[in-house]
Structure formats: structure tokens, C-alpha cells
């Protein structure tokens, strides 16, 4: 009764269903893995946010580690206002503006880049004229470690007092020394005229929903194939009965 499944048309349908189901299942697994990774990343961020601030030199003694993002650190030194840059097109809540990044020269001579905050500016990305000046003299700042941007050289190399993204490795010639990896998004002390860093997004996104959706499509493909087979059997059953009924 199931011989029709060996016909080219039904073999083609079966292959299509298998490919579709496997593809949907794999996409579901991929989205589920992204959801799990997002949860793990959020757990690291939450732990870092709760940790007591530690000297940036100690935290970065072994270089950058992705698990250091949002680690609270302190740094004591003097701001190098002569090498301050602004980050173009740093929109916040649909408002155009720039991030103000000022190198902080520590007591031991090393340099760490400090994002002092955000200020609204013109839509063309240029820095506004009223950027608050960095504090003078020795200062201790506290902030969250942030990773260097992976943008290309053109976007991260200082030019005309601006960059489009922060990557300290591209600031070596500009500063005369290579700064510490990443940068510090300053949370303290607060500065009039500059908005501090935005709180991290600890949501998990739509990945779990997408995962369930793809698994549903995989199951639907198999279930739909079963319905087609059942419908074909129903259509063929009366014909088989007529063939054996005596006249």
C-alpha cells in the first residue's frame, strides 16, 4: 500500500522535507546556543559589576581578556588634555553626539584611555565647542573596562582630533606610547556637561523565541509530510477496494 512512496514525486518530497527539517533543526540549535552564550556573558558582566574596584594595572597585568568587560577599575594619574579626542557619531537615545576620550597618564608612566562621557553635538559628527575640560592635576577615576573596537584602521586612527571608534593600538604614534588595552568608561567622578556611560544591556534578546520557532518549523515539516501521506492513503483506499469487489 505504501509503494507510492517509492515514486520519484514522493521521493523528491521526502528529500525536501528531510532537508527542510534538518536545516530548521540546526538553525534552532544555533539560536539556542546564542541564547546560552548571551546568558553566560550576562553572568560575567553581573559579576564584574558587583566586584570591588581594583587598580587597572593589576586587572590588565596579563593583557585583555573578554571576561574583563565591565570590570570596575580605578586609575590614578593626570589627564593628557593635549591628546584628547572625540568619537564621532556616538548617538544616544536618537540624539547625535560624541564621546570624549582623554588619555590618563598614570604615576608609573603608563597610559590608559578614559572615556570621560558623552555630550550632544551636531549631526555631522563634529565635536561641539563646549566640551568640558578634563580635570587638571592628579585625579583618581573609577570606571568600567571596555574592549577595544574591532573597526578598521581608518575608523580607529586619530585624525583631526577625532576617531570613529576606540582602539588604543592605533593611538601609539599619536601618544608616543602604546596605551593599555581597551579603555575605561568613567563612572566617577561625575563631570558637569558630560553624561556617564549607559548601563549594560543584560537582556537575552529574541534568541530563545527564534530557537523555538525554528524547532517548530522542523516539526511542522515532518508533521506535514505525514498528513500528505495519510491523505494519499485515503485517496487510494477506495480504489483498492473496488479492484477486489466481485461484479
C-alpha positions in Angstrom: 0.0 0.0 0.0 3.0 2.3 0.6 4.6 1.5 -2.7 3.7 5.0 -4.0 6.3 6.4 -1.6 9.0 5.0 -3.9 7.8 7.1 -6.9 10.0 9.9 -8.0 7.5 12.5 -6.9 7.2 11.2 -3.3 11.0 10.6 -3.1 11.5 14.2 -4.1 9.0 15.4 -1.4 10.7 13.2 1.2 14.1 14.6 0.4 12.7 18.2 0.6 11.1 17.5 3.9 14.3 16.0 5.4 16.5 18.9 4.1 14.0 21.4 5.5 13.6 19.7 8.9 17.4 19.3 9.3 18.0 22.9 8.3 15.4 24.2 10.7 16.7 22.0 13.5 20.2 23.2 13.0 19.1 26.9 12.9 17.1 26.2 16.1 20.2 24.8 17.8 22.3 27.8 16.6 19.8 30.3 18.1 19.7 28.3 21.3 23.5 28.3 21.6 23.4 32.1 21.1 20.8 32.4 23.9 23.0 30.3 26.2 26.1 32.4 25.3 24.2 35.6 26.0 23.2 34.3 29.4 26.8 33.3 30.2 28.1 36.7 29.0 25.5 38.5 31.2 26.5 36.4 34.2 30.1 37.6 33.7 29.0 41.2 33.4 26.9 41.0 36.5 29.8 39.5 38.4 32.1 42.3 37.2 29.7 45.0 38.1 29.4 43.7 41.7 33.2 43.4 42.2 35.0 46.0 44.2 37.1 48.4 42.0 40.7 47.2 41.5 43.7 49.1 40.1 43.6 49.0 36.3 47.3 48.0 36.2 46.6 44.9 38.2 43.5 43.9 36.3 45.2 44.3 32.9 48.6 42.8 34.1 48.1 39.8 31.8 46.6 41.8 28.9 43.0 41.9 27.8 40.5 39.1 28.4 36.9 39.2 27.1 35.8 38.3 30.7 37.1 41.7 31.9 34.3 43.7 30.1 32.5 45.9 32.7 35.1 45.1 35.4 35.2 48.0 37.7 38.7 49.5 38.0 40.4 52.6 39.4 43.3 54.6 37.9 45.3 57.5 39.4 47.2 59.9 37.2 47.0 63.1 35.2 44.8 63.7 32.2 46.7 64.5 29.0 44.2 67.0 27.6 46.6 67.8 24.7 45.8 64.4 23.2 42.1 64.3 23.9 39.9 63.0 21.1 36.2 62.8 20.4 34.4 59.7 19.0 32.2 60.8 16.1 28.6 59.7 15.5 28.1 58.4 19.1 24.3 58.6 19.1 22.5 58.1 22.3 18.7 57.8 22.5 18.5 59.0 18.9 20.4 62.2 19.9 23.6 62.9 17.9 26.8 63.5 19.9 30.3 62.4 20.6 32.2 60.5 23.3 35.1 62.4 24.9 38.2 60.2 25.3 41.2 61.6 27.2 44.4 59.7 27.9 45.2 59.4 31.6 49.0 59.1 32.3 49.4 57.0 35.4 52.0 57.6 38.1 54.2 54.8 36.6 54.2 56.4 33.2 51.8 54.1 31.5 48.7 55.4 29.7 45.1 54.3 29.9 42.4 55.7 27.6 39.5 57.1 29.6 36.0 57.8 28.1 35.0 60.8 30.2 31.5 60.8 28.9 29.0 61.8 26.2 27.9 65.2 25.0 25.3 66.1 22.5 26.7 67.6 19.3 26.0 68.3 15.6 24.7 65.6 13.3 27.7 65.8 11.1 29.7 64.1 13.9 31.9 67.1 14.7 32.7 67.9 18.3 30.7 70.7 19.9 32.7 73.8 21.0 31.6 73.5 24.7 33.2 70.1 25.5 34.0 70.3 29.3 37.7 70.4 30.0 39.4 67.4 31.7 40.3 67.9 35.4 43.8 69.2 35.9 46.3 67.8 38.4 46.4 64.3 39.9 43.0 62.6 39.8 41.6 59.2 40.7 38.9 57.9 38.3 36.7 54.8 38.6 35.0 53.2 35.6 34.2 50.1 33.6 36.7 48.4 31.4 35.6 48.2 27.8 37.1 46.3 24.9 38.9 48.0 22.0 36.9 48.3 18.8 37.4 45.9 16.0 36.7 48.6 13.4 39.3 49.1 10.6 42.4 51.3 10.8 40.7 54.2 9.1 38.0 54.3 11.8 40.3 54.0 14.8 43.3 56.1 13.8 43.3 59.6 15.3 42.7 62.3 12.6 41.9 66.0 13.2 41.1 65.4 16.8 38.6 62.6 16.2 38.1 58.9 15.6 35.0 56.8 14.8 35.9 54.1 17.3 38.4 53.5 20.1 41.4 51.1 19.6 44.4 52.1 21.6 46.8 50.2 19.4 46.1 52.8 16.7 46.9 55.6 19.1 50.6 54.7 19.6 52.1 57.2 17.2 49.7 59.9 18.3 50.5 59.4 22.0 54.2 58.5 21.7 53.5 55.3 23.6 51.1 52.3 23.4 48.3 52.6 25.9 46.8 49.8 28.0 44.4 47.5 26.1 40.8 48.5 25.9 39.6 51.7 27.7 37.8 52.8 30.8 34.3 54.2 30.7 34.5 56.6 33.6 31.7 56.4 36.2 33.4 58.6 38.9 33.9 61.4 39.4 30.9 62.8 37.5 31.5 65.8 35.3 29.1 68.7 34.6 28.2 68.7 30.9 29.0 65.1 30.2 26.7 62.1 30.5 28.2 59.0 32.1 28.3 55.5 30.4 25.0 53.8 29.7 24.1 50.8 31.8 24.9 47.4 30.1 22.0 45.7 28.3 21.5 42.4 30.3 18.6 41.2 28.2 18.9 37.9 26.4 17.3 39.1 23.2 14.9 37.1 20.9 17.2 34.1 20.5 15.2 31.7 22.6 12.0 32.6 20.8 13.7 32.2 17.4 15.1 28.8 18.6 11.6 27.6 19.5 10.3 28.9 16.2 12.9 27.0 14.1 12.2 23.8 16.1 8.5 24.3 15.4 9.1 24.6 11.7 11.2 21.4 11.8 8.4 19.5 13.5 5.8 21.1 11.2 7.7 19.9 8.1 7.7 16.3 9.4 4.1 16.5 10.5 3.0 18.0 7.2 4.7 15.1 5.3 2.7 12.7 7.5 -0.5 14.5 6.6 0.3 14.2 2.9 1.0 10.5 3.2 -2.3 10.0 5.1 -4.3 11.9 2.6 -2.8 9.9 -0.3 -3.6 6.6 1.5 -7.2 7.7 2.0 -7.4 8.6 -1.7 -6.1 5.2 -2.7 -8.0 3.0 -0.3 -11.4 3.1 -2.1 -9.7 2.3 -5.4 -8.1 -0.8 -3.9 -11.5 -1.9 -2.5 -13.2 -1.5 -5.9 -10.5 -3.6 -7.5 -11.3 -6.7 -5.4 -15.1 -6.3 -5.2 -16.8 -9.1 -7.4 -19.2 -7.8 -10.1 
